Amino acid sequence: MPKASPPTRPTPSEVARYFQDLLGFEAPWQVADLVTDHTAHSIEIRLEHVPSSRFACPHCQALCPVHDHAPTRRWRHLDAMLYQTFLTTATPRVRCEQHGVGTVAVPWAGFSARWTLDLERHAIAALVACSTVTAASKLLGISWHTLQNIMEAAVERGVARRVLDGIELLGLDEKSYLRGQSYISVCNDLVGGRVLEVSLGRTSEEAAKALEVIPLDQRKSVAAVAIDMSAACAGAVKLVFPRATVVIDRFHVSQLANKMVHEVRKGEHARLLEQGDDTLTGTSRMWLWSPENMPPALLTRFETVAELNLLTAQAWQAKENLAGFWEQPDTAAAANYFEKWTKAAEASKIPQVIKLAKTLGRYLPGLLAYHLFKITNALSEGMNSKIQALKSAARGFRNYAHYRIRILFYCGRLELNPI
């Protein structure tokens, strides 16, 4: 048998052409050389352009001759066989008759970026999959600051691309920021299911900054904004959308009603214990349920306690009756229902129930508006949970700008990748 000939090594030019095919570069760019550093586990791919090439002016895109070259720049690229890979070249500068000398744009990276577009896409995918920038940094072997810069660039790009015309229904909510009385205001697109903007603070003027994300010429299309009972939120809506209807969030009302029942139970439980009666011991969570949704283990005890006609049971019944307000077919029926519920609340003689009725009465127009638009801040509360998860994973944010970027990156439903 003839002896097999030994394999031949590829020539440097063949290796360069191979990497050029992998990179997908077209004329006039070509791979000139490769330098491998096995100690540093890195590969440097040196690029050059064909002599006498003409490039687009960075201002008017007219093809112009090369004037000179800027100092050699370096871009981090996708790793090759676990070796950190870099692209380097002396970027050409062209002379335009109209705009003078300017540095051209390279096809593999943004104008001021230190990384390639391919690496940026890969990093964005890793950031989306990871819970924190730190986790993505360890996975990719890229510094935290580089990934933060990539995230900021992705959000800036996504915000510039998104379409905000035709938005009719918004939600405005607040979220804690630092410890103590420090908050952010969050504007949500209730139909699109996305966070539109975040502003620092929760006064009317501060919250209005989040709503101002809607351009002036498109604000007339906003028909309603769901808020809690905060006067600051209502003021913010008036400042930015004077014609929009304020809709009081029904789930916030439910929270107030549950809080009312808790206060009644707490006071009555203390009085009963003084008499040696522990009937209400361990029942605090029981009054949050409706009978049809109550676990079987609680239902038997609930029925027993409810038959005693305690003040707590009466307050709970007032809360349950209030839920019927949201089921009315229109605003007229809802107004009639609320009037009857208020009279029953006053007849109960329970101070906490009466107080709740008076509070809700002051916000009746916003409550009735629910029957016109059928919107709630449930999406906003869901976003708040997601924001809280981001905050917990990062162990808090001291930098508001970083906090805002995280929220828009993960909750803004932005088109993040470079083209």
C-alpha positions as CSV (number, residue, x, y, z in Angstrom):
1,M,0.0,0.0,0.0
2,P,1.3,3.5,-0.8
3,K,2.3,5.4,2.3
4,A,0.0,8.2,3.2
5,S,1.4,11.6,2.9
6,P,1.6,13.7,6.0
7,P,-1.0,16.4,6.5
8,T,0.1,19.8,5.3
9,R,0.0,22.9,7.4
10,P,-2.1,25.8,6.2
11,T,-0.2,28.8,5.1
12,P,-0.6,32.1,7.0
13,S,-2.5,33.5,4.1
14,E,-4.9,30.5,4.1
15,V,-5.5,31.0,7.9
16,A,-6.2,34.7,7.3
17,R,-8.7,33.9,4.5
18,Y,-10.3,31.3,6.8
19,F,-10.8,33.9,9.6
20,Q,-12.0,36.4,7.0
21,D,-14.7,34.0,5.9
22,L,-15.7,33.4,9.5
23,L,-15.9,37.1,10.2
24,G,-17.9,37.7,7.0
25,F,-16.1,40.8,6.0
26,E,-16.5,42.2,2.5
27,A,-14.3,44.4,0.4
28,P,-12.5,46.7,1.1
29,W,-11.8,45.1,4.5
30,Q,-9.6,42.0,4.8
31,V,-7.6,40.1,7.4
32,A,-3.9,41.1,7.2
33,D,-2.4,39.1,10.0
34,L,-3.1,37.0,13.1
35,V,-1.1,37.1,16.3
36,T,-1.7,34.4,18.9
37,D,-0.5,34.8,22.5
38,H,-0.7,31.4,24.2
39,T,0.4,32.8,27.5
40,A,-2.4,35.4,27.6
41,H,-4.9,33.0,25.8
42,S,-5.7,35.7,23.2
43,I,-5.9,36.1,19.5
44,E,-5.4,39.4,17.7
45,I,-6.9,39.7,14.2
46,R,-5.3,42.6,12.4
47,L,-7.4,44.2,9.7
48,E,-6.6,46.5,6.8
49,H,-8.4,47.9,3.8
50,V,-7.5,47.6,0.2
51,P,-5.3,50.5,-1.0
52,S,-7.1,53.3,-2.8
53,S,-10.4,52.4,-1.2
54,R,-13.1,55.0,-0.8
55,F,-15.3,55.3,2.3
56,A,-18.5,57.0,3.2
57,C,-18.3,60.4,4.9
58,P,-19.6,60.0,8.4
59,H,-21.9,63.0,7.9
60,C,-23.3,62.8,4.4
61,Q,-22.4,59.3,3.3
62,A,-20.7,60.5,0.1
63,L,-17.8,58.3,-1.0
64,C,-14.5,60.0,-0.3
65,P,-10.8,59.2,-0.6
66,V,-8.8,58.3,2.4
67,H,-7.0,61.3,3.9
68,D,-5.0,59.5,6.7
69,H,-5.6,57.0,9.5
70,A,-6.5,57.4,13.2
71,P,-4.3,55.6,15.8
72,T,-4.8,51.8,15.9
73,R,-8.0,50.8,17.8
74,R,-8.9,47.5,19.4
75,W,-12.3,45.8,19.7
76,R,-13.2,42.8,21.8
77,H,-14.8,40.1,19.7
78,L,-16.4,36.7,20.4
79,D,-14.0,34.2,21.9
80,A,-12.3,31.7,19.5
81,M,-11.7,28.3,21.2
82,L,-11.7,29.9,24.6
83,Y,-9.1,32.4,23.5
84,Q,-10.1,36.1,24.0
85,T,-10.3,37.5,20.5
86,F,-9.6,41.1,19.4
87,L,-9.9,42.9,16.1
88,T,-7.4,45.8,15.5
89,T,-7.0,48.3,12.7
90,A,-5.9,51.9,12.1
91,T,-9.3,53.4,11.2
92,P,-9.2,55.5,8.0
93,R,-10.2,59.1,7.9
94,V,-11.7,60.6,4.8
95,R,-11.7,64.1,3.4
96,C,-15.1,65.3,2.3
97,E,-15.4,68.4,0.2
98,Q,-18.4,69.5,2.3
99,H,-17.6,68.3,5.8
100,G,-13.8,68.2,5.9
101,V,-11.9,65.3,7.5
102,G,-13.8,62.7,9.5
103,T,-13.2,59.2,10.9
104,V,-15.2,56.5,9.0
105,A,-17.5,54.0,10.6
106,V,-16.3,50.4,10.7
107,P,-18.8,47.7,9.9
108,W,-18.1,45.5,12.9
109,A,-18.6,47.9,15.8
110,G,-20.4,51.1,16.9
111,F,-18.6,54.4,16.5
112,S,-17.3,54.7,20.1
113,A,-17.6,51.1,21.2
114,R,-14.7,49.0,22.4
115,W,-16.5,45.7,21.4
116,T,-17.9,44.3,18.2
117,L,-21.5,44.1,17.3
118,D,-21.4,40.3,17.4
119,L,-20.0,40.3,21.0
120,E,-22.7,42.9,21.9
121,R,-25.5,40.6,20.7
122,H,-24.0,37.7,22.6
123,A,-23.6,39.8,25.8
124,I,-27.2,41.0,25.6
125,A,-28.4,37.4,25.3
126,A,-26.4,36.5,28.4
127,L,-27.6,39.5,30.3
128,V,-31.2,38.6,29.5
129,A,-30.6,35.0,30.7
130,C,-28.7,35.9,33.9
131,S,-30.2,37.5,36.9
132,T,-27.4,40.0,37.4
133,V,-24.6,41.8,35.5
134,T,-22.1,40.1,37.9
135,A,-23.4,36.6,36.9
136,A,-23.1,37.5,33.2
137,S,-19.6,38.9,33.8
138,K,-18.4,35.6,35.3
139,L,-20.0,33.6,32.5
140,L,-18.6,35.7,29.6
141,G,-15.3,36.7,31.1
142,I,-16.1,40.3,30.4
143,S,-15.7,43.1,33.0
144,W,-18.8,44.3,34.9
145,H,-18.2,47.9,33.6
146,T,-18.1,46.7,30.0
147,L,-21.4,44.8,30.4
148,Q,-22.9,47.8,32.1
149,N,-21.9,49.9,29.1
150,I,-23.4,47.3,26.7
151,M,-26.6,47.3,28.7
152,E,-26.8,51.1,28.6
153,A,-26.1,51.2,24.9
154,A,-28.8,48.5,24.3
155,V,-31.4,50.5,26.3
156,E,-30.6,53.8,24.5
157,R,-30.9,52.0,21.2
158,G,-34.2,50.3,22.2
159,V,-35.7,53.5,23.5
160,A,-34.8,55.3,20.2
161,R,-36.5,52.5,18.2
162,R,-39.7,52.0,20.1
163,V,-43.0,53.4,18.9
164,L,-45.2,55.3,21.4
165,D,-47.9,56.7,19.1
166,G,-51.4,55.4,19.7
167,I,-51.0,54.6,23.4
168,E,-54.3,55.1,25.1
169,L,-54.1,53.4,28.6
170,L,-51.3,54.0,31.1
171,G,-50.5,53.0,34.6
172,L,-48.6,55.1,37.1
173,D,-47.2,53.5,40.2
174,E,-44.4,54.0,42.8
175,K,-41.6,51.7,43.9
176,S,-39.2,51.9,46.8
177,Y,-35.6,52.8,45.8
178,L,-33.3,53.1,48.8
179,R,-34.1,52.5,52.4
180,G,-36.4,55.0,54.0
181,Q,-38.6,57.4,52.2
182,S,-36.9,57.1,48.8
183,Y,-39.1,56.1,45.8
184,I,-39.2,56.0,42.0
185,S,-42.3,56.5,39.8
186,V,-42.9,54.0,37.1
187,C,-45.0,54.6,33.9
188,N,-46.4,51.5,32.3
189,D,-48.1,50.8,29.0
190,L,-51.1,48.7,30.2
191,V,-51.9,47.4,26.7
192,G,-48.3,46.7,25.6
193,G,-47.3,45.2,28.9
194,R,-44.1,47.2,29.2
195,V,-42.4,49.9,31.4
196,L,-42.1,53.1,29.4
197,E,-40.1,55.3,31.8
198,V,-38.9,55.7,35.4
199,S,-38.3,58.9,37.3
200,L,-36.8,59.5,40.7
201,G,-39.2,60.6,43.4
202,R,-43.0,60.5,43.8
203,T,-44.2,64.0,44.1
204,S,-46.5,65.3,41.3
205,E,-43.7,67.0,39.5
206,E,-41.3,64.0,39.9
207,A,-43.9,61.5,38.8
208,A,-44.9,63.7,35.9
209,K,-41.3,63.2,34.5
210,A,-42.1,59.5,34.0
211,L,-45.4,60.3,32.2
212,E,-43.6,62.9,29.9
213,V,-42.1,60.0,28.0
214,I,-45.2,60.3,25.8
215,P,-44.3,63.0,23.2
216,L,-46.3,66.2,23.3
217,D,-48.0,65.6,19.9
218,Q,-49.2,62.2,21.0
219,R,-50.5,63.0,24.5
220,K,-54.1,63.6,23.3
221,S,-54.4,59.9,22.5
222,V,-54.0,58.9,26.2
223,A,-57.5,58.4,27.4
224,A,-57.0,57.1,30.9
225,V,-54.3,56.5,33.6
226,A,-54.7,53.9,36.4
227,I,-53.3,55.1,39.7
228,D,-53.7,54.4,43.4
229,M,-55.3,57.0,45.7
230,S,-52.1,59.1,45.9
231,A,-52.8,62.8,45.4
232,A,-49.3,63.1,43.9
233,C,-50.2,60.6,41.1
234,A,-53.4,62.4,40.4
235,G,-51.5,65.7,40.2
236,A,-49.0,64.2,37.8
237,V,-51.7,63.0,35.5
238,K,-53.3,66.5,35.5
239,L,-49.9,68.1,34.7
240,V,-49.2,65.9,31.7
241,F,-52.6,64.6,30.5
242,P,-55.2,67.2,31.5
243,R,-57.9,65.6,29.4
244,A,-57.2,62.0,30.5
245,T,-59.5,60.2,33.0
246,V,-58.0,59.1,36.3
247,V,-59.0,55.5,37.1
248,I,-58.6,54.4,40.7
249,D,-57.0,50.9,40.8
250,R,-59.5,48.4,42.1
251,F,-56.8,46.2,43.7
252,H,-55.6,49.2,45.8
253,V,-59.2,49.5,47.0
254,S,-59.1,45.8,47.9
255,Q,-56.0,46.4,49.9
256,L,-57.7,49.2,51.8
257,A,-60.7,47.0,52.5
258,N,-58.5,44.1,53.8
259,K,-56.6,46.6,55.9
260,M,-59.9,47.8,57.4
261,V,-60.9,44.2,58.3
262,H,-57.5,43.6,59.9
263,E,-57.9,46.7,62.1
264,V,-61.4,45.6,63.2
265,R,-60.2,42.1,64.0
266,K,-57.1,43.4,65.8
267,G,-59.2,45.6,68.1
268,E,-61.9,43.0,68.7
269,H,-59.3,40.3,69.3
270,A,-57.7,42.3,72.0
271,R,-61.0,42.9,73.8
272,L,-62.0,39.3,73.6
273,L,-58.6,38.1,75.0
274,E,-59.2,40.4,78.0
275,Q,-62.4,38.4,78.6
276,G,-60.5,35.1,78.2
277,D,-62.0,34.5,74.7
278,D,-59.5,33.3,72.0
279,T,-62.1,32.9,69.2
280,L,-60.1,35.1,66.9
281,T,-56.7,33.7,67.6
282,G,-54.9,32.6,64.4
283,T,-57.6,34.0,62.1
284,S,-55.9,37.0,60.6
285,R,-55.3,35.4,57.2
286,M,-58.7,33.8,57.1
287,W,-60.5,37.1,56.6
288,L,-58.5,37.7,53.4
289,W,-60.4,35.0,51.6
290,S,-63.8,34.7,50.0
291,P,-65.7,31.5,50.9
292,E,-65.7,30.1,47.4
293,N,-61.9,30.3,47.2
294,M,-61.2,29.4,50.8
295,P,-59.1,26.2,51.4
296,P,-61.2,23.4,53.0
297,A,-59.1,23.5,56.1
298,L,-60.1,27.1,56.8
299,L,-63.7,26.9,55.6
300,T,-65.0,24.9,58.6
301,R,-63.5,27.2,61.1
302,F,-64.6,30.3,59.1
303,E,-68.2,29.1,59.1
304,T,-68.1,28.6,62.9
305,V,-66.6,32.0,63.6
306,A,-68.8,33.8,61.1
307,E,-72.0,32.5,62.9
308,L,-71.0,34.4,66.0
309,N,-71.8,37.7,64.3
310,L,-68.6,39.4,65.6
311,L,-67.7,42.9,64.4
312,T,-64.9,41.3,62.4
313,A,-67.4,39.1,60.5
314,Q,-69.5,42.2,59.8
315,A,-66.5,44.1,58.6
316,W,-65.5,41.2,56.4
317,Q,-69.1,41.1,55.0
318,A,-68.8,44.8,54.1
319,K,-65.6,44.1,52.3
320,E,-67.2,41.2,50.4
321,N,-70.2,43.3,49.4
322,L,-67.9,46.1,48.2
323,A,-66.5,43.6,45.6
324,G,-69.8,43.6,43.9
325,F,-69.2,47.3,42.9
326,W,-66.7,46.1,40.2
327,E,-69.2,43.7,38.7
328,Q,-71.8,46.3,37.8
329,P,-72.6,46.6,34.1
330,D,-72.2,50.4,33.8
331,T,-71.4,53.6,35.7
332,A,-75.0,54.3,36.6
333,A,-75.5,50.9,38.1
334,A,-72.2,51.2,39.9
335,A,-73.1,54.6,41.4
336,N,-76.4,53.2,42.6
337,Y,-74.6,50.2,44.1
338,F,-72.0,52.3,45.9
339,E,-74.7,54.5,47.4
340,K,-76.5,51.5,48.8
341,W,-73.2,50.0,50.1
342,T,-72.3,53.3,51.8
343,K,-75.7,53.5,53.6
344,A,-75.1,49.9,54.8
345,A,-71.6,50.8,56.0
346,E,-72.9,53.7,58.0
347,A,-75.7,51.5,59.5
348,S,-73.0,49.1,60.7
349,K,-71.8,51.6,63.3
350,I,-68.3,50.2,62.9
351,P,-65.9,53.1,62.8
352,Q,-63.4,51.5,60.5
353,V,-66.1,50.5,58.0
354,I,-67.6,54.1,58.0
355,K,-64.1,55.5,57.5
356,L,-63.5,53.3,54.5
357,A,-66.8,54.4,53.0
358,K,-66.0,58.1,53.4
359,T,-62.5,57.6,51.9
360,L,-63.9,55.8,48.9
361,G,-66.6,58.4,48.5
362,R,-64.0,61.1,48.0
363,Y,-62.6,59.1,45.1
364,L,-65.9,58.0,43.6
365,P,-65.3,59.6,40.1
366,G,-62.1,57.6,39.8
367,L,-63.8,54.4,41.0
368,L,-66.7,54.8,38.5
369,A,-64.2,55.4,35.7
370,Y,-63.2,51.8,36.0
371,H,-66.5,50.9,34.3
372,L,-65.6,53.0,31.3
373,F,-62.1,51.6,30.7
374,K,-61.8,48.4,32.7
375,I,-58.2,49.0,33.5
376,T,-56.3,48.2,36.7
377,N,-52.7,48.5,37.9
378,A,-52.4,44.7,38.1
379,L,-49.7,44.9,35.3
380,S,-48.0,47.7,37.3
381,E,-48.0,45.5,40.4
382,G,-46.6,42.6,38.4
383,M,-43.9,44.9,37.1
384,N,-43.2,46.0,40.7
385,S,-42.6,42.3,41.6
386,K,-40.2,41.9,38.7
387,I,-38.4,45.2,39.7
388,Q,-38.2,43.9,43.3
389,A,-36.6,40.7,42.0
390,L,-34.0,42.7,40.0
391,K,-33.3,44.8,43.1
392,S,-33.0,41.8,45.4
393,A,-30.7,40.0,42.9
394,A,-28.4,43.0,42.7
395,R,-28.7,43.5,46.5
396,G,-30.0,46.9,46.0
397,F,-29.0,49.9,43.9
398,R,-27.1,52.9,45.1
399,N,-27.0,54.4,41.6
400,Y,-30.4,55.6,40.3
401,A,-29.2,55.6,36.7
402,H,-28.2,52.0,36.9
403,Y,-31.5,51.1,38.5
404,R,-33.4,52.8,35.7
405,I,-31.3,51.0,33.0
406,R,-32.0,47.6,34.6
407,I,-35.7,48.3,34.7
408,L,-36.0,49.3,31.1
409,F,-33.6,46.5,30.0
410,Y,-35.7,43.8,31.6
411,C,-39.2,45.3,31.7
412,G,-39.3,47.7,28.7
413,R,-39.8,45.1,26.0
414,L,-37.2,47.0,23.9
415,E,-35.5,45.9,20.8
416,L,-32.1,45.7,22.3
417,N,-29.8,44.1,19.7
418,P,-27.8,46.1,17.3
419,I,-28.6,45.8,13.6
